[in-house]
Amino acid sequence: MGNGRSGTSVLTRCLNFMGVDLGNDKMLGPNKKINPKGYFENETIIHLHKQLGAVLRFRPSPEGYENSPQVVPIKNKIKDYVYEQFKDKEVWAWKDPRTNDYLALWKDILADLRVEPNCVIVVRNPIDVVASNVRAWNRDETWALRQWQLRTLFSIRDTYGLKRMIVSYEELFNHTLECLRKISTTLDLPWPEDEAELKCKIESFIDPKLQTSNSNTSLEDFINHGDVTQDVKDLYLLALEGTKSQEVFQSKAYHERVEKLYQDYLNDYGVLHRDPPKPEKNNCQNSLFNVKIEYKH
C-alpha cells in the first residue's frame, strides 16, 4: 500500500519472491519508459477500481459509500472475483494504488470472505514522488502532491487496528533483504528456505539505474525545504517515525496524530478530484504547493 511511484511494484515482486501468491490472472504489463520491470497489478482489480472511480469522483469518498446502491454491485463483483482467484491460496496479495482510496470497501469484502488482512505500506519522500509523477505522466505538481498526502493518510489512517507495518523507500531499496525479513517476522509471512536464492532473485530484479527521480534530498534538507509546506513535512516525518517503531506505529497516540493531519487536510484543501486537472483548468502555479486546486464543473 501507499502511493504509486513509491516502490510498491518492487515490494510486491519481492513479496512474490518470498512465496506470496499474486494470482494467475493477467497482470498489467511493463511500460518501457515508466515501469520497465512491471507493475505486478491485477488488471481485473484495476478495471473494477476504475468502475468505482467512475461513480466516486472525489476523494475522500462520502462516509458509508461502500454500502451505497451505486457501489454495492461493483463491490460484489470484486468479492466474487477475489474469491475465485484466491480461494485455494494460503497467502496472497494484490497491489493497486487505488486500493488506498477504497479501504472501507476492501475491509468489508475481506471480512465477508473471512480473510485476515496484513498491510504493508511504503512511504517515499513526496518531493521524489511528485517528480516521478511529472516525469512519468506530466502530471500537475500540486495535484500529485495532494494525492501523495491523501493516499499516505488513507493508507495509515484507514488501516489502524489491522495487522500492518510501514517501511521507507530507502529501507526497501538500500537494505532489501533485511527489510523483507522484518516484514516476514512482523506479519508472519513465509520466508524461503533458500535465502541465497531469494537474494539472487532480488539482486537481478532491482536496478538502481531505474531510480531516475531520486533527488537524494537529505532529511535535514527536506525539513528546511522552502517550497514544501509544514503539513506535508509533518506527514512525511510522522510516516518515517512509524517505520522506526512498530509499537509506536500501532499505538492510539500515533493514530490520533494521523487523524489530526487528516482533518487539517480536509479543512485546508477539501476533497480532491480523481483526475488531475488539465492545464487550462488549473489556476495553480506549479512551483507552489500550498494552494487549493480549483475545478470547473
Buried (B, 14 or more C-beta within 10 A) or exposed (E): BBBBBBBBBBBBBBBBBBBBBBBEEEBBEBEEEEBEBBBBBBBBBBEBBEBBBEEBEEBBBEEEBBEEEEBEEBBEBBBEBBEEBBEEEEBBBBBBBBBBBBBBBBBBBBEEEEBEBBBBBBBBBBBBBBBBBBBBEEBBBBBBBBBBBBBBBBBBBBBBEBEBBBBBBBBBBEBBEEBBBBBBEBBEBEBBEEEEEBBEBBEEBBEEEEBEBBEEBEEEEBEEBEEBBEBBBBBBEBBBBBBEEBEEBBBEEBBEBBBEBBEBBEEEBEBBBBEBBEEEEBEBEBEEBBBEBEBEE
